[in-house]
Amino acid sequence: MFKLLSTTGEQSIDLQPGRLVVVGRAVTSDVPIYDPTISRRHAEVSLADGGVKVKDVGSSNGTFLNGARISEALATENDVVTFGKVAFRVKEVSSPLRPQVVPQVSREFTGAKPAGGTIVRQLPVNVSGGVPAIVTATPSGASHLKVTAKSLEELREKKLELLLEISKELSKQQELDRLLDKVVEFTYQVMNVDRVSILLLEAATGELVPRISRGRTAQSSASKHVPQSIARKVVEDRVAILSDNTAADERFKGKSILIQSVRSAMCTPLMGTDQKVLGILYVDNLTATHSFSDDDLKFLIAFGSLAAVAIENSQRSEQMRREALVLSNFQRYFSPNIAQVIAQQQDAGRLPSEKRPVVLFFSDIRGFTPMSETMSPDAIATLLTEYFTEMVEVVFEHGGTLDKFIGDAIMALWGAPIAHEDDADRAMRCALDHLAALERLNAKWKEQGRPELGIGIGINFGEVFAGNVGSDRRLEYTVIGDAVNTAKRLCDTAGANEILIAEPFYQQLKQPPTVDPLEPIQVKGKSKKIPVYRVKR
């Protein structure tokens, strides 16, 4: 039999027949090595005939055998295996480590506390199961709760009062980091523990991510990593665990425990209202064995339930704030339904920058400059506000994106940031509806004695760069490319209340309107003239 012993003597990797051991920096690794040169999932090691089989699993800094980089190799007695920059030597051992058989207690609370390294309690946890356990339990042994009473009845009442006060205080905290600070603060106020850690599950990867970890004294300063073996069992089995003399507990033989010198530990899952594990709350004692009682574990479950509700509420509040912010920013440019879709995405507010095919739409008021010279500034502003309001609504009705206003011109697009199969037809219907809406506006303005407007529209289709463009102070989602310039050229060429479309756009239409072919036009930057069509109404 073989094991790997670090050349510094601080850590060893024990191997058992038929068991694959994952080495990495992630807290969920079988053997976590907290070194910056170690990847989250670095390598796999297992026993093999005559030595140890070592396999690199795509690490960034590599795995080495006696100085030579390997993808997979067999290491034998006294060979040096290096993960990143952390070296281990292969050592032969006389016999395999045999874990002691320990009865697991689930749902039952009877029996004396066994000696040595054992899981003395393993309790199933759900979102509503914590508090009843508190109020009905009979304490077994000395408790480390800072609650004293003359009778069990008084003790029960004091615990309920304490939990109620904790619940009220946690409900006041909306910001997640501040809330986690409060949870740790309350833990120290109500329990005699040396260290407290909270890890939350990352939705994207499903991994536990340390969020806060503190020690009571400088000598017991908390690591950001709890024993990964305990954390993994709590999350996977959804149980709260009390373990005495953890360093001797064969069930938690991960070397992270030995390095941290944990003697006694408790850990409970933080369960959301939909039975989803949000993370874990972990406490430990670095000196005294058998330091926690059944009562302590049951209280931790109840306390964890309250913390989980507060964390879930905080996450929901943050989601709502983020969506509201995104909506307030994006509803100016996107139709309400598209803005809602963007707001609900994981990376809302960070739209991708990419090349993609889109429909480009320009409309411009004909003869606006000379007309505006005869109008007051207020009259111009009122006219443009009414005009833009009506036209932008038409763009949004057809699922388009408002790119920008350019003077008295409107630039819109279809196909970014969200594409539809009928984007070309949507843009075509939008152009026709623009002219219909303008007729209604002109009729109203004529009755009011105000000037009437005419607009030219140009539409094209092509591949462009779409993304956030600007400075650190101001970013705008826009598109850049030759197809944009062509659409603008068509708009400039169009007469009053005329729609001109380019050949690439015409080919994209599933329900093309009746058109008249025009003379091809020359566009700046193009060596050949492009075919153009006028849409018949």
N, C-alpha and C positions, 0 to 999 in steps of 0.2 A: 504494500500500500504506500501511497505517496501523498504529500501535501506540499503547498508552496509557502515559503516563509520569506517575508520581505527582508532585504539585505540590511535594513535598519533595525530589524527585530520588533517593529511595532505592530505588525499585522501578519496574519497567516490565513491561508485559504485551505480549509479542510475538505477533502474530497471523499465521496462515498460511491461504491459501485453502482453503476446505472443511473447516476444523477449528473445532469448537465448544470454547470454553475456559470451564471452570467456575471461578468466583471464590468463595472462601469461607474460613472459619476452619478447616475440617476438614483434617487432614493429607493426606487423599486428594484434595483439590481440585487441579485443574490449576495454579491459582495461589493458594497459601495466603496469606492476609493475617491476621496475628495481631493483631487489634484487637478489643476487647470489643464494639464496635458492629457487627461483621461476624457474620452468621449462619454456621452450619456450611456450608450451601450457600446462597450469597447471590444470585448472578446468573450469567447466561450471556452471553458476548460472542463475536462472530464478525465476520469481514470481510463487508462488503456493498458494493454499488455506491455509490461516493461517500462511504463512511464506515465506521463501526463499528456493528453492530447490538447493542443492549444490551437484555437481558430480565431483569427481576427474577423470581426463582423463589420468592416467598413469604417474603422476608426479614423479620425483626422490625423493623429500623430503616429499611428502605426504600432504594431506589436513585433517584438524582436526576440530571437533565440540566439543567445551567445553573441549579441551584437549585429546579427543579420536579420533584416526585416523579413517577416514571413506572412503568408496568408493562412497557412495551416501546417503544423509540424508536430512531431513527437519529442517531448522533452524528457530526458532521463536524469538519473541521480546526479546532483550537483550542477546541472545545467542552469543557466540564468535566463529567466523569462522576464522581459521588460515591457510593461504596458505604458505607452507614452514615455515618461521619464521615471516611472516607478518600477524598481527591479525586485524580483522574487527569485529565490533559489529553490530548486526541487530537492526535497528531503524525503527519505524513505522512513516510514513509520512501521512499527511492529504489528499493529492490529488496528482495525477500523474503529472509529469512535462510535459507540453504541448509545443512542439516546435512551434515556430511561423511559419506561412506559408510565404515563401519568394519566389518571382518570380525568376526563374533562367534565366539568359541572355545567350543565346548561339547564336553566329554568329552576333548578333545585338549589337550595341554600343550606342543606344540612351537612353535618360532618365537621370534624376538626380540621384546622388548617394544617396541611402537610408541610413537612420541613424540607429545606433544600430548595433548589431551583425548580419551581413548578408554576404552572398557571393555576392559581388557586380559585379563580372565578372567571367564567366566560359566559356573559349574559347576552341574549339576543336583544337588539335595540330596534325600535321603530319610532315614528314621530310622536306617538302618544303614550309610549310605554314607560317613560322615565319617571314621571311624577307619582303614579300609583305605587311604584316600587319604593319610593321614598316614604310615603305615608303609612305603608303597611309593614315595613321591614322591622325586624328586631335586631338591634346592633349585635355584632359578634366580635368581641375583642375591643381594644382601644381604638377610638376614632381620631383622625387627624382633622376633623372639621372643627372650626372655631365656634362651636355652638354648644352651650352648656345648659342643662335643665335638671330639675329635681325628679322628673318622672318622664316616662315614655310619651305620655299625652302632651306634656309641655314641650318636649323635644320635637314632636311631630309638628306642633303648632308653630314653633320658632323656625323650623325649616321651611314650612310653607310661606310664612311671612317673609323670610329671607329670599326665597325664590320669586315671590311676587315683587319685592323691591328691585331685585336684579332685572326682572322682566321689564319693569317700568323704565329703569335707567337705560337698558339696552335699546328699547324702542325709540328713545330720543336721538339715537345716533344713526344718521343717514349715510354718512361718509364711511366707506368700508374700513380704511386704515384706522380711523379713530375708533370705530366699533371694535376692531380686533384688540386695540390698546385697552379698551374698557373690559373686554372679556378676560384678558390676562390680569388686569388690575383687580378685578373681582375674584379671580381664582386665588390670588395671593391673600386677599382679604378674608376669604372664608375657609381656606385650607392651608395646612402646614406642608408646603412642598418646596423643593429646591429649584426646580426648573419647570417652565411652561412653554409649550410650543403649539402653534396652530399651522396646519398644512391644508391647503385647499386644492381640490381637484381641478386641473386645467381642462376646460371643455374640449379644446381642440385636440389634445394629445391623450387625455385620460390619465395623466401623471399627477402625482402629488407634488405641489410646489410650496416650499416653505414661505409663509407670509409674515410670521412674527415668532420670535423665540427669545426668552429672557431667563436669566438666572437671578436668584435672590441675592447672591454675593458675587464679588469678583472671582472668588475661588471656584464658584459653581456657575460661571458664565455659560449661558446656553448656546449650544451649537445650533445652526440652522437646519440640522438634519437629525431627526429622531431615528431610533433603531428601525431600519427598513423592514426587518422581519415582522416586528409588531405592527408597523403601519400597514403592511400589505395584508396581514391576516384580518385586521380590523375592517379594512375597506372591502376585501373580497368576501368575507363571511358575515359582515354586518353585525359584529359582536363587539361588546365592550370587554376589555381584558384587564384583569388585575394580576400582576405577576410579582412574586416575591423572589428576592435574591436573583434578579434577572441575569446577572453575569454568569450564574451557574445553570441557567435554564436551558436545557438541550433543545427545547422547541425554538428558542431564539438565539441560535448559535452564530448569528451574523457577527462578524468581528467589529462592526461599528459599536455594538454594545460594550464589548470588552475595552475598546479604546476610550469610550466615554465613562467607563467605570460605573455604569448604572447598577444600582442595587435593587430598588423596587420601583415599579412603574405601573401607571394606569393609563388607559387610552380608550376613548369612546368615539364612534363615528358621529359626524354631524349630519343628521338625516333631514332632507328637505321634505316638504309636504307631499311630494309625489313619490315618496320612498326612494328618492335618488340621494346617493351619498355626496354631500358637498365637500367634505374633507374630514379631518380628524382633530380632536383636542387631546393633547398628550401632557401628562405630568409625571415627574419622577423624583426620587430621593437618591442622593449619591452616597449616603453613608449607612443608614440603618436598614437592615433586612427586616422583612415582615412589618413594614411601616404602615401599610394601608389595610383597612378593614373592609368587610362587605358593605358596611354603611357608607364608607368613602366612595366606593365604586358606584353604588346606587345614586348617591348624590351627584357624582360626576355625570352620570347618564342624564339625570334631570337637568342639570346645569347645561350640559351639551345640547339638549333639546331646545332650551331657551335661546342659546347662542345660535343654533342653526336657523331658527325662525328669524332672528334678527339679521343674520347674514343674508338669508334669502330675501328678506324685505329690502335690505340695502342694495343687493344686486339688482333687484327689480326696479328700485328707485333710480339707480344709476342707468339702467337700460332705458327707462322712460325719459330721463334727462337727456341722454345721448340722442334718442330718437327725436325728441322735441327740438334739440339743437340742429340736428341734420335736416329735419323737416323745415325749420325756419330758414335755413340757408338754401336748401335745394328747391323748395316750392316756388322760388322765384324763377327757376330755370326749367324745372321738370313738371310734367303733369302730376296732379296729386297722387294718382295710383302708382306712378313710377317713383315718385319721391318716397312713398310709403315703403315700397319694395327695397329701395336703397337704404332707408333708415333701419330696416330690420336685418340687414346683412351684418355679418361679423365685423367687417372692416368698414362700416359706414363712415362716410366722411373722407375716406382715402380711396377715391375711385382709381382704377388701374390706368396706367399710361401705356398705350399699345397702338399698333397699327390695325385698322379694321375698316371694312367697307361700310360706307354710310351714304345716306341721301342728304344732299346739301340744298337748302332752300333760302332764297333771298327775295325780299319784296321791298320796294322803294317807292316813295311818293314822287310822282312826276311833277316837275315845276314847283317844288315846294319853296326853294330859295327865293325866287322873285315874288312869290305870293306872300312869304313871311315878311318881306320888307314893308308891306302895307299894313301889317298887323302889330298890335302892341305885344310886349313880352308875355303879359298875362293871357292874352287871347291865344298866342302860339302854344303856351304851356297847356292851356285847357284843351285845345284842339288835339294836340299830340297825346295827352293823357287819355282822352276818350277813344282815340284811334288805336293806340297801343293796347289799351285794356281789352277792347273788342277783339283785336287780331291775335293777341296772345292766348285768349280763351279758346279761339278756334284752333290754334296750334296744339294746345293741351287736350282739347276734345278728341283730336286725332292721334294722341299719344306721342307727340313730338317733343323735342327738347329745345327750349329757347337758349340759343347760344349767347346772343348779345343784341343790343341796340347800337346802330352806327348812325348817329345823327337821326334822320327820319327813316332809316332803313331797319328792317328786321332780318336777323340771321337765325335760322332754325335748322334742326337736323333730325333725322330718324336713323336708328341703328346703333346709337351710342347714348348713354352707357348700356342700355338694354335694347336688344334687337328683337324684331318680330319678322315673321316670314313675309308679311304683306306691308313692310315699311314703305315701299315705293308707292303702292296704292293709297296708303294713308296720306302721304305727302301730296299726292295728286288731288285727293278729295279736299285736303286742307286748302290748296290753292284755289279751287273752285269755290269753296265756302268763303274764302277771303273776299273774293269779288262779290259774292252774294251779300256778305255782311257789310261791305263798303257801300253797296247800293242802298241798304237800309239806313246807314249813317248819313249818306248824302241826302236822302229824302228828308231826314229829320233836320239836318243842318240848313237845307234850302228853306224849310218853313221858318227857321229862326233867323234867316237872312245872313247866314254864315257861308263861307266859301265851300265849294264842293272839291273833293279830292279824286285823283286818279292814280293808280299804282301799276307798276310793272313787276312781274314775277319771273324769276329764273330758277330752274331746278336741274341738278346734275347728280350723278352717282359715281362713286369711285373710292379707292383706298386712301385713307388719310391717317395722320397721327392724331389720336384722341387722348386727352389727359389733362391734368392740372398744369397750367402754365402761368407764370408770373413771378413775383418776388416773395421774400419771406413775409412781407407785410400784407400782400394781397395775392391770392391765387384764384384763377378762374378755370372752370372746365371748358375746354374749347377744342377745335379741330384745326389742323394745319395741313396743307397739301395742294397740289395742282388742281384737284377736283373742286376745291373751295374757290380758287381763282376763276375757274371756268363758270361755276354757278353765278358768281358775282358779275362776270362779263355778260352772261345771258340776261341778268336782271337789268344791267345798265343799257342793254340793247333793246329790251322790250318797250313797247309803246304803252300808253295809258290803258289800263285794264286789259293787258295782254300777258299771256303765259307762254314763255319759251322754255322748251325742255331739250336736253342734250340726248344724243343717241344712246349712251350707256344707261341713262335713266329710263328711256323709252323701252329698252330691252328688258328691264327689270319688272315692268308693269304686267300684272296678271290680268287686269281688266283695263287695257289701254283706251283712252278716249279717241275721238276722231281728231286727226291732226292734219295740218298742211305742211309739207316739207318746204323749208326755206333754203336760201343760199348758205352753204357752209360759211362759218365765221372763223377768223383768225384770232387765236388767243395767245397772249404773251407767254413765251416759253415753250410754245408748241410749234414744231416745224410744219405740221399739216393742219389744214383747216378742219374743223369738226362739224359733222352734220347737226342741223338744228330743226326742231319742229315747233310750229305754232299750234296751240291747243284751241280747237273750235268749241265754242260754248253753246 
